[in-house]
Amino acid sequence: MVNIAILGFGIVGGGVAEVLTQNPAAEKAAGKKINIKYILDKREFPDSPWNDRVVHDMDIILNDPDVSIVAEMMGGSHPAYEFTAACLKAGKSVVTSNKEVVANFGAELLALAEENNASYLFEASVGGGIPIIRPLRTSQSCDDIVEIDGILNGTTNYILTKMGSDGVSFDDALQEARKLGYAEANPSADVDGIDTQRKICILSAIAFGKLVPKSKIYTETMRNITVFDMQAANKLGYAVKLIGRAVKNNTGAYIFVAPHFVPKTNPLAYICDVYNGIIVKSNVTGEVMYYGKGAGRYPTAGAVVSDIVNIASGAEAAIPVQKWNLSENGFMSDIETYSCNRYIKIKNSLYFSDIFGECDYKKTQSDEIEFISQKISESDYKAKIENLKKAEPSAEIISHIRVL
């Protein structure tokens, strides 16, 4: 038998308890009984069948030598980070769904796990129930991963789907997402790209072995996307998606988050509602896509339980220990040098073609022009806009969206 402790008994923590006790496949895969010995939470749960396991003092778990695996689902960086570090120092393996802790402290916690002959696993931190992290560590371990492109946030994908299919505004689609429980009262982490930023931070660390500070990852909001952008994308053969990208180059990698026009030749263009999709490109396997529900009580809980089972069964011991180096500078390439095609819509301009060169220009109204530019870098784009403003002070950029 293996004894575990659950830290945080909210939506995911409660789901983990249910999966472990109601799904016999977990213990069958582990080859032994998995016993929930403690549940740490500030609250009491008098109506819960696990109420007798609830404790309020972390030291009870840390000082119990019979607890070998701890599942952390507290959310936020603190005290989740401190509790995780303490567990690893005590030789207890930790599994988590907490992407914030992994993105902020993953390199340190992986090192602590190795030093103390423990494991630190976080399959549930990216993609909910989608198996993505373990395949990158195992099935694609012999590959040189050169690019990851992902729809990594179900809330934003739902909003963009509603805007595209129903023609509703961003605000109306967000309100619908709130009613359905997909969006929080404060949706900033989702719509401003913060959640996607954390997840592409984790995926790029797995792919490249370097954990970059989130502050270095260029992140763009999707609040400026309009119904007209969605209509233009569809008309031109694209769909609009919020994409987290990690693109390897000769000196490091571009890692960033931004709305993109995704061509309909790309399967990411067809991922709708709250689903996530991740495309991994490598030199050996080529292009592989991972798809599924990116959030939710049971998909996320299932991913946490899969990590518990892998440790309890001994399967994790056969996988090489993962190590990440902290990368403050040097590895991240400046987003200003990143080149791509761009969808651009300009108002009140006669000289746009002199600035942007040969493109397929189309008029949407008598004073508005839209087009897909040639590949230009961020700095070149800004220079062209500055030159356009000098030539035509009344010119107005209505939309500017990168093309995947």
N, C-alpha and C positions, 0 to 999 in steps of 0.2 A: 504494500500500500504506500502511496505517496500523499503526504499532507501538504495542502496549499493554503495560502491566505489571499483574500481579495481586498484590495485597497480601493475604496470607493464603490458604493452600492447604488449607483444611479442606473440610467438606462442600460449602459453596456455592462456594468458590474452585475446587475440583476440578471441580464441576459446570459452572462457566463455561468452563473449559478444554475440557471434553468437548463442550459445546454449540457452541463456536466451531469446533472442529476436526472434529466429526462431523455438523454440521448445515449443509449448503450454503446453506440459506435465509438465514442470517445475512449471509454475504458477498454474496449476490445482492442483498439489501436494501440493504446498505451501498454497493454498486457498486464495491467494491474489496476486495483481500485484507486480512484482519485477522490480523496476526502477533503472537503472544505472545512478546515479546522477553525479559521477565524475570518471575520469580515470586519474591516476597519472603516468606521464612518462616524461622523459627528452625531448623526441622528439615531433614534431608536426605530425599530420596525416591528411593533407589537403584533401586526397581522401577518408577518412573514413566517414561513416555515423554517427559515434560517435565523430567526431572532435570537436563539440561544448561542449563536456563533459570534454575535456582534460584540466588538470591543472598541474602546475609545483611546487606547494607549498603544502607540506603535511599539513601545519597548516590550510589550507582551509577545509580539510576533518576533521581534529581533532576538529575544532571549530564549525562544523555544527551539531547541535543536532538532525537533521532529519536523519542523516546517522547512521544506527544501525548495519550494517554488512559490513566488509571490506574483500575483497578477495586479498590476497597477493601472487603474482606470479613473484616476482622480480628476484629471483635467488640469490645465494650467501648469506653470513651471514649478511653483512652490506651494506646499512642501513636497510635491511629487518627486522632484529631483533629489532632495535631501533624503527622503525615505528610500528611494531607489539606490542611491549610493550606499546608504547604511546597510541595506539588505545584501548588496553585492560584497561589501567588505566583510559581512558575516558569513560569506560563502553560500548565500541563498541565490538561486537563479531568479531573474525577473523577466516577466513578459509584460508588454504594455500596448495600449492603443493610443498613447499620448504622444502625438506628433510634435507638440511643442517642446517637450522634454528631449525627444530624440534629435530634433533639428538644432536645439540649443546646446545640448550636452552629450550627444551621441558618441563622439570620439573619446571623451573621458570615461563614459560609462562602459563602453566596450573594452577599454584598457583595464578598468577595475574588474570587470568580469574575468578577463584572462588572468589577471594577477591572483585572483581568489578562486580559480578553478570552478567558475560558475558560468552561466550563460545569460546574455541579455538579448532578447528577441522582441521584434516589433512588427510582425506581419500586419497587424491591424492598423498600423499608423498611416498607411497609404492604401487607398483603394478599397477600404472596408473589407468586404468578403472576397475581393479579387486576389487570388494567389499571384503576387508579383515579386515580393522581396525574396522569398525562398528560391523561386526559379532563377532570379538574377544571381543568387549566391551559389546555386548548384548547377542547374541545367545549362546556364550560359556562363559558367565560371571560366571556360576556356576561350570565350569570345573577347575581342576588343570592342567594347560597346562605344559607338561613335555618336549616337544621338538617341535622345528620349523625348518624345512629344506626347503630352497627356492632357486629356480632360480629367481633371483631378478633383473637381468639386461639383457635387450633384445639385446643390442649390442654384449655382450660377447656370448650370446647363439646363435646369428646368426653366429658369427665367428666360433664357435665350430661346429655348424651344417654344415657349408660349408666345414670345414676341414674333417669332418667325411664322408659326402656324396660325395664330389667331389675330395677328396684327395689333396686339395691345402694346401699350407703352411700357417702358421699363418699370415705372412706379406701379402700374396696375399688375404687372406680372409678379413683382416683388410682393405686393399685397396678397396675391393668390398663394404665393409660396409660404407666406406667414400663416395663412389660414390652414394650410395643409400640414403645418409643422416642419416644413423644410428650412425655413429661414427664422433666425432669432429676431427678437425685438430690435436689437442692434445688429444689422446684417453686415457690418464693415468687414469682418474677417472673411466672409464669403465674397461679396461683390467688389471689394477693393483688392482682392487677390492674395490676401495674407495666408489663408488656408492653403491655397495652391502653392504659394511661395515655400511654405514649410515642407510640403510634400515633394516638390521638385528638388529641394535642398537634400532631403533624405535619399531620393532616387539617384541623384547625381553623386552623392557620397558612396553609395553602393557601387555605382558604375565606374567611378574614377578613383575611389579610395581616398578622396579628400573632402572634408566637411568645410564648406565655406560659410562665413557669417551671413545670416539672412539679410543683414543690412547692406550687403554687397550685391544682392540679387535684385536687379531692376524689376520693379513690379508696378503694373499699370492697372488702374481701375477699369471696370466695365460700365460704370454709371453713365458714360457719355454715348453709349451705343443707342441708336434710335431705330424706330420701326423702318424709317427710310433706308438706313444702313442694311437692315435685314432684307428689305425688298431689293435693294441694289445687288446684294450678294447673290440672292436667288436668281435674279435676272442674268447675272454674269457667270453663273455656274459655280457658286460658292455657298457655304454656310458660315455663319459667324459663331465662333467658339472661343471661350477663354482657355488659353493653352499655356501650360508650363513646359518650358523647353530647356534641354541641356544638350548643347551641340559642341562636340569636341573639335578642336582645330590644332594647328601645328604648335601653338604655344600654351594651350590650356583648354578652356571651354567658355562658351557663352552660356550663361544660365540666367533665365529671365522668365517673367510672366506677363502676358499681354493678350488682349483680344486679337483674333486673327480671322481673316477670310480663309477658310479651309476649302480647297477645291473638292468638287464632288467625285473626283477620282480617288480621293483619300477616304478610307472607311470612317475616320473620325467625324466626317461631315454628317454621317447618318446616326450618330449616337445621340439619343434624345432623352428628355425628361431627367430623372435623377441618376441616370446611369453614367458610369465612368468608362473611359477607354484610354489605353496606354500603348503606344507603338514604340518598340525598342529596335534599333538598327545596330547591327554588329557585322564584323568582318567575316565571321564563320557562318552563323545561322542565317544572316540576312535580316529580313524584316519580320518581326513577331508582334502580334497584337494581343493584349490582355483586355478583357471586357467583362463588366458585371456591375452589380449594385455597389456603389462607392460608399454607402453609409447605411445606417439603420441598426436597430438593436441586435437582431440575430445575425445578419451578415458579419458585423464587426465582432460580436461575441464569438462567432464561429472561428474567426481568424485568431482570436486570443486563445481559444481552446486548442486550436491546432498547434500553437507554439507550446502550450503546456504539455500536450501529448508527445510532441517531438522530444522534449526534455525528459519526460517521464519514461519514455520507451527506450531512451539511449540513442535515438536516431541523430539527435543534434551533435552528440559527441563525435560522430564520424565525419562531420562537416568541418573544414578548416576554419579556424577562428578568424573572424573578420576584424580588420584593423583599419581605422581611418586616421589620416593625418589632418591636423588643423591647418587650414590654408587662409591666412589673413590677406596676403597679396601674392601676385605673381601668377597664380593659376587662373584666376578669373580674367577673361578678356574684356576689355572695355566695350560696353554696349554701343558706344559711339562709332565703333568700327564695324559693327555687324551690318551686313548688306542683305536686303531682301526686296522683293517687289512690294508695292504698296497701293492700296486703294485710296484714291484722293478725290475729294469733291471740293471744287473751288467756286466761289461766287464773285461776280464783278471783276472778271479778268479777261483781257484780250491777248495778253502776251505769255500765257501759261506754257504754250508750246515752245516758245523761245527758251524758257527756263528748264522745262522737263524733257525736251527732245521728242523723238518719235514715239508716240503711243497711240492706242486706239481710243480717241476722245469721243465722248458722247454727251449731247446736251440733254439735261433733264428738264430744265426750264430755260427761258430766254436768257437768263443771267447766270445759269449754273452749268458747270462742266464737270463730268466725272470720268475717271480713267484708272487703269492699272498701270503704274509706272514701271519703268525698267528697274533692275536691281540697283539700289543705291544704299549707301550706308546712312546711319543715323545722322552723322555730322554733315554729310553731303545734303541730306534732305533738309536739315535746318538751314544750311547755307542757301539752298535754292529758295526756300520760303522767305528768307531775309532779302534775297535779291528781288523776288517777286513783289514784296512789300515796298521796296525802294522804287521799283518801276511803276507800281500801281498801289498807292496807299489805301485805296478803297477795296482792294482784293481781300477776300475772307476765306480762310480754310474752314469748311463746314465739317468735313470728316477726313480722318487719316487713320487707316487701319492696316496693319501689316498683313502680308499674304504668306501662308505657310508653304 
